[in-house]
Amino acid sequence: MKQRRYLESMLCSMPHRKFQEPKIELEQYPTSPELAASIILMALSKGDAGPGNTVADLGCGCGILGLGFALAGSDWVYLLDCDSSALQLARDNVQMLEEEELIGSVGMSQGDCDDQTETCCRGVELIQAKVKYNRPRQAKTSRGGRGGRGRGGGRG
């Protein structure tokens, strides 16, 4: 599994893999390079990531998972988090990968990917946002178990 080892190695080289002071209320915990590589390879095998795909990492934290998708050649990767300090850590990781020319920068042109054929991420965008989630409503169940007639369920 050369691809797995490559991803794990690249993700281990990120300057920020953990939060110095994680915020419990935001559930900030590190994603291990091993777990991230497994998720990425699963998504690649199903065609949900990689060349021709755009990936959004909601609640990106340090950006390890999303940047793994960038390393795997997804066309665009969007890192979203509601915490500005988490996005700064992710931004530092993005800059390191851009400086090493392992991923493209947002301003690069389409032609800049020609020499890298299949595995060229055109850019990573960082967005500060709070995604609101409304749980689906549960169907109301009847009391007494008699076809929704309530207690007794008698005729009438």
MODELLER restraints for C-alpha pairs under 7 A, 6 or more apart:
rsr = mdl.restraints
at = mdl.atoms
rsr.add(forms.Gaussian(group=physical.xy_distance, feature=features.Distance(at['CA:4:A'], at['CA:37:A']), mean=6.00, stdev=0.5))
rsr.add(forms.Gaussian(group=physical.xy_distance, feature=features.Distance(at['CA:7:A'], at['CA:37:A']), mean=5.85, stdev=0.5))
rsr.add(forms.Gaussian(group=physical.xy_distance, feature=features.Distance(at['CA:7:A'], at['CA:68:A']), mean=6.76, stdev=0.5))
rsr.add(forms.Gaussian(group=physical.xy_distance, feature=features.Distance(at['CA:8:A'], at['CA:33:A']), mean=5.07, stdev=0.5))
rsr.add(forms.Gaussian(group=physical.xy_distance, feature=features.Distance(at['CA:8:A'], at['CA:34:A']), mean=5.84, stdev=0.5))
rsr.add(forms.Gaussian(group=physical.xy_distance, feature=features.Distance(at['CA:8:A'], at['CA:37:A']), mean=5.99, stdev=0.5))
rsr.add(forms.Gaussian(group=physical.xy_distance, feature=features.Distance(at['CA:11:A'], at['CA:33:A']), mean=5.52, stdev=0.5))
rsr.add(forms.Gaussian(group=physical.xy_distance, feature=features.Distance(at['CA:11:A'], at['CA:64:A']), mean=6.54, stdev=0.5))
rsr.add(forms.Gaussian(group=physical.xy_distance, feature=features.Distance(at['CA:11:A'], at['CA:68:A']), mean=6.81, stdev=0.5))
rsr.add(forms.Gaussian(group=physical.xy_distance, feature=features.Distance(at['CA:12:A'], at['CA:33:A']), mean=6.17, stdev=0.5))
rsr.add(forms.Gaussian(group=physical.xy_distance, feature=features.Distance(at['CA:14:A'], at['CA:93:A']), mean=5.85, stdev=0.5))
rsr.add(forms.Gaussian(group=physical.xy_distance, feature=features.Distance(at['CA:15:A'], at['CA:93:A']), mean=6.27, stdev=0.5))
rsr.add(forms.Gaussian(group=physical.xy_distance, feature=features.Distance(at['CA:16:A'], at['CA:62:A']), mean=6.40, stdev=0.5))
rsr.add(forms.Gaussian(group=physical.xy_distance, feature=features.Distance(at['CA:16:A'], at['CA:89:A']), mean=6.03, stdev=0.5))
rsr.add(forms.Gaussian(group=physical.xy_distance, feature=features.Distance(at['CA:16:A'], at['CA:93:A']), mean=6.53, stdev=0.5))
rsr.add(forms.Gaussian(group=physical.xy_distance, feature=features.Distance(at['CA:17:A'], at['CA:30:A']), mean=6.55, stdev=0.5))
rsr.add(forms.Gaussian(group=physical.xy_distance, feature=features.Distance(at['CA:17:A'], at['CA:62:A']), mean=6.18, stdev=0.5))
rsr.add(forms.Gaussian(group=physical.xy_distance, feature=features.Distance(at['CA:17:A'], at['CA:64:A']), mean=6.85, stdev=0.5))
rsr.add(forms.Gaussian(group=physical.xy_distance, feature=features.Distance(at['CA:18:A'], at['CA:30:A']), mean=5.26, stdev=0.5))
rsr.add(forms.Gaussian(group=physical.xy_distance, feature=features.Distance(at['CA:18:A'], at['CA:62:A']), mean=6.98, stdev=0.5))
rsr.add(forms.Gaussian(group=physical.xy_distance, feature=features.Distance(at['CA:22:A'], at['CA:28:A']), mean=5.35, stdev=0.5))
rsr.add(forms.Gaussian(group=physical.xy_distance, feature=features.Distance(at['CA:22:A'], at['CA:29:A']), mean=6.87, stdev=0.5))
rsr.add(forms.Gaussian(group=physical.xy_distance, feature=features.Distance(at['CA:28:A'], at['CA:61:A']), mean=6.80, stdev=0.5))
rsr.add(forms.Gaussian(group=physical.xy_distance, feature=features.Distance(at['CA:31:A'], at['CA:64:A']), mean=6.90, stdev=0.5))
rsr.add(forms.Gaussian(group=physical.xy_distance, feature=features.Distance(at['CA:36:A'], at['CA:65:A']), mean=5.35, stdev=0.5))
rsr.add(forms.Gaussian(group=physical.xy_distance, feature=features.Distance(at['CA:40:A'], at['CA:68:A']), mean=6.90, stdev=0.5))
rsr.add(forms.Gaussian(group=physical.xy_distance, feature=features.Distance(at['CA:40:A'], at['CA:69:A']), mean=6.27, stdev=0.5))
rsr.add(forms.Gaussian(group=physical.xy_distance, feature=features.Distance(at['CA:43:A'], at['CA:49:A']), mean=5.55, stdev=0.5))
rsr.add(forms.Gaussian(group=physical.xy_distance, feature=features.Distance(at['CA:44:A'], at['CA:50:A']), mean=5.94, stdev=0.5))
rsr.add(forms.Gaussian(group=physical.xy_distance, feature=features.Distance(at['CA:49:A'], at['CA:55:A']), mean=6.75, stdev=0.5))
rsr.add(forms.Gaussian(group=physical.xy_distance, feature=features.Distance(at['CA:49:A'], at['CA:69:A']), mean=6.96, stdev=0.5))
rsr.add(forms.Gaussian(group=physical.xy_distance, feature=features.Distance(at['CA:49:A'], at['CA:74:A']), mean=5.77, stdev=0.5))
rsr.add(forms.Gaussian(group=physical.xy_distance, feature=features.Distance(at['CA:50:A'], at['CA:69:A']), mean=6.95, stdev=0.5))
rsr.add(forms.Gaussian(group=physical.xy_distance, feature=features.Distance(at['CA:50:A'], at['CA:72:A']), mean=5.74, stdev=0.5))
rsr.add(forms.Gaussian(group=physical.xy_distance, feature=features.Distance(at['CA:50:A'], at['CA:73:A']), mean=4.85, stdev=0.5))
rsr.add(forms.Gaussian(group=physical.xy_distance, feature=features.Distance(at['CA:50:A'], at['CA:74:A']), mean=3.91, stdev=0.5))
rsr.add(forms.Gaussian(group=physical.xy_distance, feature=features.Distance(at['CA:51:A'], at['CA:73:A']), mean=5.31, stdev=0.5))
rsr.add(forms.Gaussian(group=physical.xy_distance, feature=features.Distance(at['CA:51:A'], at['CA:74:A']), mean=4.77, stdev=0.5))
rsr.add(forms.Gaussian(group=physical.xy_distance, feature=features.Distance(at['CA:51:A'], at['CA:75:A']), mean=5.66, stdev=0.5))
rsr.add(forms.Gaussian(group=physical.xy_distance, feature=features.Distance(at['CA:51:A'], at['CA:118:A']), mean=6.19, stdev=0.5))
rsr.add(forms.Gaussian(group=physical.xy_distance, feature=features.Distance(at['CA:51:A'], at['CA:119:A']), mean=6.40, stdev=0.5))
rsr.add(forms.Gaussian(group=physical.xy_distance, feature=features.Distance(at['CA:52:A'], at['CA:74:A']), mean=6.52, stdev=0.5))
rsr.add(forms.Gaussian(group=physical.xy_distance, feature=features.Distance(at['CA:52:A'], at['CA:75:A']), mean=5.80, stdev=0.5))
rsr.add(forms.Gaussian(group=physical.xy_distance, feature=features.Distance(at['CA:53:A'], at['CA:74:A']), mean=5.34, stdev=0.5))
rsr.add(forms.Gaussian(group=physical.xy_distance, feature=features.Distance(at['CA:53:A'], at['CA:75:A']), mean=5.61, stdev=0.5))
rsr.add(forms.Gaussian(group=physical.xy_distance, feature=features.Distance(at['CA:54:A'], at['CA:74:A']), mean=5.98, stdev=0.5))
rsr.add(forms.Gaussian(group=physical.xy_distance, feature=features.Distance(at['CA:54:A'], at['CA:75:A']), mean=5.66, stdev=0.5))
rsr.add(forms.Gaussian(group=physical.xy_distance, feature=features.Distance(at['CA:54:A'], at['CA:76:A']), mean=4.75, stdev=0.5))
rsr.add(forms.Gaussian(group=physical.xy_distance, feature=features.Distance(at['CA:54:A'], at['CA:77:A']), mean=5.82, stdev=0.5))
rsr.add(forms.Gaussian(group=physical.xy_distance, feature=features.Distance(at['CA:55:A'], at['CA:74:A']), mean=6.95, stdev=0.5))
rsr.add(forms.Gaussian(group=physical.xy_distance, feature=features.Distance(at['CA:55:A'], at['CA:76:A']), mean=6.35, stdev=0.5))
rsr.add(forms.Gaussian(group=physical.xy_distance, feature=features.Distance(at['CA:55:A'], at['CA:77:A']), mean=4.80, stdev=0.5))
rsr.add(forms.Gaussian(group=physical.xy_distance, feature=features.Distance(at['CA:55:A'], at['CA:78:A']), mean=6.26, stdev=0.5))
rsr.add(forms.Gaussian(group=physical.xy_distance, feature=features.Distance(at['CA:56:A'], at['CA:77:A']), mean=5.76, stdev=0.5))
rsr.add(forms.Gaussian(group=physical.xy_distance, feature=features.Distance(at['CA:56:A'], at['CA:78:A']), mean=4.61, stdev=0.5))
rsr.add(forms.Gaussian(group=physical.xy_distance, feature=features.Distance(at['CA:56:A'], at['CA:79:A']), mean=6.06, stdev=0.5))
rsr.add(forms.Gaussian(group=physical.xy_distance, feature=features.Distance(at['CA:57:A'], at['CA:66:A']), mean=5.41, stdev=0.5))
rsr.add(forms.Gaussian(group=physical.xy_distance, feature=features.Distance(at['CA:57:A'], at['CA:78:A']), mean=6.14, stdev=0.5))
rsr.add(forms.Gaussian(group=physical.xy_distance, feature=features.Distance(at['CA:57:A'], at['CA:79:A']), mean=5.02, stdev=0.5))
rsr.add(forms.Gaussian(group=physical.xy_distance, feature=features.Distance(at['CA:57:A'], at['CA:80:A']), mean=6.08, stdev=0.5))
rsr.add(forms.Gaussian(group=physical.xy_distance, feature=features.Distance(at['CA:58:A'], at['CA:79:A']), mean=6.47, stdev=0.5))
rsr.add(forms.Gaussian(group=physical.xy_distance, feature=features.Distance(at['CA:58:A'], at['CA:80:A']), mean=4.97, stdev=0.5))
rsr.add(forms.Gaussian(group=physical.xy_distance, feature=features.Distance(at['CA:58:A'], at['CA:81:A']), mean=6.32, stdev=0.5))
rsr.add(forms.Gaussian(group=physical.xy_distance, feature=features.Distance(at['CA:59:A'], at['CA:80:A']), mean=5.64, stdev=0.5))
rsr.add(forms.Gaussian(group=physical.xy_distance, feature=features.Distance(at['CA:59:A'], at['CA:81:A']), mean=4.52, stdev=0.5))
rsr.add(forms.Gaussian(group=physical.xy_distance, feature=features.Distance(at['CA:60:A'], at['CA:66:A']), mean=6.93, stdev=0.5))
rsr.add(forms.Gaussian(group=physical.xy_distance, feature=features.Distance(at['CA:60:A'], at['CA:79:A']), mean=5.56, stdev=0.5))
rsr.add(forms.Gaussian(group=physical.xy_distance, feature=features.Distance(at['CA:60:A'], at['CA:80:A']), mean=5.67, stdev=0.5))
rsr.add(forms.Gaussian(group=physical.xy_distance, feature=features.Distance(at['CA:60:A'], at['CA:81:A']), mean=5.64, stdev=0.5))
rsr.add(forms.Gaussian(group=physical.xy_distance, feature=features.Distance(at['CA:61:A'], at['CA:81:A']), mean=6.49, stdev=0.5))
rsr.add(forms.Gaussian(group=physical.xy_distance, feature=features.Distance(at['CA:61:A'], at['CA:86:A']), mean=4.98, stdev=0.5))
rsr.add(forms.Gaussian(group=physical.xy_distance, feature=features.Distance(at['CA:61:A'], at['CA:87:A']), mean=6.59, stdev=0.5))
rsr.add(forms.Gaussian(group=physical.xy_distance, feature=features.Distance(at['CA:61:A'], at['CA:90:A']), mean=6.77, stdev=0.5))
rsr.add(forms.Gaussian(group=physical.xy_distance, feature=features.Distance(at['CA:62:A'], at['CA:86:A']), mean=5.72, stdev=0.5))
rsr.add(forms.Gaussian(group=physical.xy_distance, feature=features.Distance(at['CA:62:A'], at['CA:87:A']), mean=6.74, stdev=0.5))
rsr.add(forms.Gaussian(group=physical.xy_distance, feature=features.Distance(at['CA:62:A'], at['CA:89:A']), mean=5.24, stdev=0.5))
rsr.add(forms.Gaussian(group=physical.xy_distance, feature=features.Distance(at['CA:62:A'], at['CA:90:A']), mean=4.35, stdev=0.5))
rsr.add(forms.Gaussian(group=physical.xy_distance, feature=features.Distance(at['CA:63:A'], at['CA:79:A']), mean=6.65, stdev=0.5))
rsr.add(forms.Gaussian(group=physical.xy_distance, feature=features.Distance(at['CA:63:A'], at['CA:90:A']), mean=4.83, stdev=0.5))
rsr.add(forms.Gaussian(group=physical.xy_distance, feature=features.Distance(at['CA:66:A'], at['CA:77:A']), mean=6.46, stdev=0.5))
rsr.add(forms.Gaussian(group=physical.xy_distance, feature=features.Distance(at['CA:66:A'], at['CA:79:A']), mean=6.46, stdev=0.5))
rsr.add(forms.Gaussian(group=physical.xy_distance, feature=features.Distance(at['CA:70:A'], at['CA:77:A']), mean=6.23, stdev=0.5))
rsr.add(forms.Gaussian(group=physical.xy_distance, feature=features.Distance(at['CA:70:A'], at['CA:103:A']), mean=6.55, stdev=0.5))
rsr.add(forms.Gaussian(group=physical.xy_distance, feature=features.Distance(at['CA:70:A'], at['CA:121:A']), mean=5.41, stdev=0.5))
rsr.add(forms.Gaussian(group=physical.xy_distance, feature=features.Distance(at['CA:71:A'], at['CA:102:A']), mean=6.79, stdev=0.5))
rsr.add(forms.Gaussian(group=physical.xy_distance, feature=features.Distance(at['CA:71:A'], at['CA:103:A']), mean=6.49, stdev=0.5))
rsr.add(forms.Gaussian(group=physical.xy_distance, feature=features.Distance(at['CA:72:A'], at['CA:119:A']), mean=6.48, stdev=0.5))
rsr.add(forms.Gaussian(group=physical.xy_distance, feature=features.Distance(at['CA:73:A'], at['CA:118:A']), mean=6.93, stdev=0.5))
rsr.add(forms.Gaussian(group=physical.xy_distance, feature=features.Distance(at['CA:73:A'], at['CA:119:A']), mean=4.02, stdev=0.5))
rsr.add(forms.Gaussian(group=physical.xy_distance, feature=features.Distance(at['CA:73:A'], at['CA:120:A']), mean=4.91, stdev=0.5))
rsr.add(forms.Gaussian(group=physical.xy_distance, feature=features.Distance(at['CA:73:A'], at['CA:121:A']), mean=4.97, stdev=0.5))
rsr.add(forms.Gaussian(group=physical.xy_distance, feature=features.Distance(at['CA:74:A'], at['CA:121:A']), mean=5.41, stdev=0.5))
rsr.add(forms.Gaussian(group=physical.xy_distance, feature=features.Distance(at['CA:75:A'], at['CA:120:A']), mean=6.66, stdev=0.5))
rsr.add(forms.Gaussian(group=physical.xy_distance, feature=features.Distance(at['CA:75:A'], at['CA:121:A']), mean=4.57, stdev=0.5))
rsr.add(forms.Gaussian(group=physical.xy_distance, feature=features.Distance(at['CA:75:A'], at['CA:122:A']), mean=5.43, stdev=0.5))
rsr.add(forms.Gaussian(group=physical.xy_distance, feature=features.Distance(at['CA:76:A'], at['CA:121:A']), mean=5.98, stdev=0.5))
rsr.add(forms.Gaussian(group=physical.xy_distance, feature=features.Distance(at['CA:76:A'], at['CA:122:A']), mean=5.88, stdev=0.5))
rsr.add(forms.Gaussian(group=physical.xy_distance, feature=features.Distance(at['CA:76:A'], at['CA:123:A']), mean=5.47, stdev=0.5))
rsr.add(forms.Gaussian(group=physical.xy_distance, feature=features.Distance(at['CA:76:A'], at['CA:124:A']), mean=6.02, stdev=0.5))
rsr.add(forms.Gaussian(group=physical.xy_distance, feature=features.Distance(at['CA:77:A'], at['CA:123:A']), mean=6.65, stdev=0.5))
rsr.add(forms.Gaussian(group=physical.xy_distance, feature=features.Distance(at['CA:77:A'], at['CA:124:A']), mean=4.83, stdev=0.5))
rsr.add(forms.Gaussian(group=physical.xy_distance, feature=features.Distance(at['CA:77:A'], at['CA:125:A']), mean=6.44, stdev=0.5))
rsr.add(forms.Gaussian(group=physical.xy_distance, feature=features.Distance(at['CA:78:A'], at['CA:124:A']), mean=5.78, stdev=0.5))
rsr.add(forms.Gaussian(group=physical.xy_distance, feature=features.Distance(at['CA:78:A'], at['CA:125:A']), mean=4.90, stdev=0.5))
rsr.add(forms.Gaussian(group=physical.xy_distance, feature=features.Distance(at['CA:78:A'], at['CA:126:A']), mean=6.03, stdev=0.5))
rsr.add(forms.Gaussian(group=physical.xy_distance, feature=features.Distance(at['CA:79:A'], at['CA:125:A']), mean=6.18, stdev=0.5))
rsr.add(forms.Gaussian(group=physical.xy_distance, feature=features.Distance(at['CA:79:A'], at['CA:126:A']), mean=4.88, stdev=0.5))
rsr.add(forms.Gaussian(group=physical.xy_distance, feature=features.Distance(at['CA:79:A'], at['CA:127:A']), mean=6.14, stdev=0.5))
rsr.add(forms.Gaussian(group=physical.xy_distance, feature=features.Distance(at['CA:80:A'], at['CA:126:A']), mean=6.09, stdev=0.5))
rsr.add(forms.Gaussian(group=physical.xy_distance, feature=features.Distance(at['CA:80:A'], at['CA:127:A']), mean=4.86, stdev=0.5))
rsr.add(forms.Gaussian(group=physical.xy_distance, feature=features.Distance(at['CA:80:A'], at['CA:128:A']), mean=5.73, stdev=0.5))
rsr.add(forms.Gaussian(group=physical.xy_distance, feature=features.Distance(at['CA:80:A'], at['CA:129:A']), mean=6.26, stdev=0.5))
rsr.add(forms.Gaussian(group=physical.xy_distance, feature=features.Distance(at['CA:81:A'], at['CA:87:A']), mean=6.51, stdev=0.5))
rsr.add(forms.Gaussian(group=physical.xy_distance, feature=features.Distance(at['CA:81:A'], at['CA:127:A']), mean=6.75, stdev=0.5))
rsr.add(forms.Gaussian(group=physical.xy_distance, feature=features.Distance(at['CA:81:A'], at['CA:128:A']), mean=5.26, stdev=0.5))
rsr.add(forms.Gaussian(group=physical.xy_distance, feature=features.Distance(at['CA:81:A'], at['CA:129:A']), mean=5.72, stdev=0.5))
rsr.add(forms.Gaussian(group=physical.xy_distance, feature=features.Distance(at['CA:81:A'], at['CA:130:A']), mean=6.72, stdev=0.5))
rsr.add(forms.Gaussian(group=physical.xy_distance, feature=features.Distance(at['CA:82:A'], at['CA:128:A']), mean=5.27, stdev=0.5))
rsr.add(forms.Gaussian(group=physical.xy_distance, feature=features.Distance(at['CA:82:A'], at['CA:129:A']), mean=4.82, stdev=0.5))
rsr.add(forms.Gaussian(group=physical.xy_distance, feature=features.Distance(at['CA:82:A'], at['CA:130:A']), mean=4.79, stdev=0.5))
rsr.add(forms.Gaussian(group=physical.xy_distance, feature=features.Distance(at['CA:84:A'], at['CA:128:A']), mean=6.71, stdev=0.5))
rsr.add(forms.Gaussian(group=physical.xy_distance, feature=features.Distance(at['CA:97:A'], at['CA:103:A']), mean=5.89, stdev=0.5))
rsr.add(forms.Gaussian(group=physical.xy_distance, feature=features.Distance(at['CA:98:A'], at['CA:104:A']), mean=6.07, stdev=0.5))
rsr.add(forms.Gaussian(group=physical.xy_distance, feature=features.Distance(at['CA:98:A'], at['CA:105:A']), mean=6.12, stdev=0.5))
rsr.add(forms.Gaussian(group=physical.xy_distance, feature=features.Distance(at['CA:103:A'], at['CA:120:A']), mean=6.63, stdev=0.5))
rsr.add(forms.Gaussian(group=physical.xy_distance, feature=features.Distance(at['CA:103:A'], at['CA:121:A']), mean=5.38, stdev=0.5))
rsr.add(forms.Gaussian(group=physical.xy_distance, feature=features.Distance(at['CA:103:A'], at['CA:122:A']), mean=6.98, stdev=0.5))
rsr.add(forms.Gaussian(group=physical.xy_distance, feature=features.Distance(at['CA:103:A'], at['CA:123:A']), mean=6.76, stdev=0.5))
rsr.add(forms.Gaussian(group=physical.xy_distance, feature=features.Distance(at['CA:104:A'], at['CA:121:A']), mean=5.57, stdev=0.5))
rsr.add(forms.Gaussian(group=physical.xy_distance, feature=features.Distance(at['CA:104:A'], at['CA:122:A']), mean=4.78, stdev=0.5))
rsr.add(forms.Gaussian(group=physical.xy_distance, feature=features.Distance(at['CA:104:A'], at['CA:123:A']), mean=4.95, stdev=0.5))
rsr.add(forms.Gaussian(group=physical.xy_distance, feature=features.Distance(at['CA:105:A'], at['CA:122:A']), mean=6.49, stdev=0.5))
rsr.add(forms.Gaussian(group=physical.xy_distance, feature=features.Distance(at['CA:105:A'], at['CA:123:A']), mean=4.79, stdev=0.5))
rsr.add(forms.Gaussian(group=physical.xy_distance, feature=features.Distance(at['CA:105:A'], at['CA:124:A']), mean=6.91, stdev=0.5))
rsr.add(forms.Gaussian(group=physical.xy_distance, feature=features.Distance(at['CA:106:A'], at['CA:122:A']), mean=6.52, stdev=0.5))
rsr.add(forms.Gaussian(group=physical.xy_distance, feature=features.Distance(at['CA:106:A'], at['CA:123:A']), mean=4.32, stdev=0.5))
rsr.add(forms.Gaussian(group=physical.xy_distance, feature=features.Distance(at['CA:106:A'], at['CA:124:A']), mean=6.23, stdev=0.5))
rsr.add(forms.Gaussian(group=physical.xy_distance, feature=features.Distance(at['CA:108:A'], at['CA:122:A']), mean=6.84, stdev=0.5))
rsr.add(forms.Gaussian(group=physical.xy_distance, feature=features.Distance(at['CA:113:A'], at['CA:120:A']), mean=5.78, stdev=0.5))
rsr.add(forms.Gaussian(group=physical.xy_distance, feature=features.Distance(at['CA:142:A'], at['CA:148:A']), mean=4.75, stdev=0.5))
rsr.add(forms.Gaussian(group=physical.xy_distance, feature=features.Distance(at['CA:142:A'], at['CA:150:A']), mean=6.11, stdev=0.5))
rsr.add(forms.Gaussian(group=physical.xy_distance, feature=features.Distance(at['CA:143:A'], at['CA:150:A']), mean=5.20, stdev=0.5))
rsr.add(forms.Gaussian(group=physical.xy_distance, feature=features.Distance(at['CA:143:A'], at['CA:151:A']), mean=6.33, stdev=0.5))
rsr.add(forms.Gaussian(group=physical.xy_distance, feature=features.Distance(at['CA:144:A'], at['CA:150:A']), mean=6.01, stdev=0.5))
rsr.add(forms.Gaussian(group=physical.xy_distance, feature=features.Distance(at['CA:144:A'], at['CA:151:A']), mean=5.51, stdev=0.5))
rsr.add(forms.Gaussian(group=physical.xy_distance, feature=features.Distance(at['CA:146:A'], at['CA:153:A']), mean=5.79, stdev=0.5))
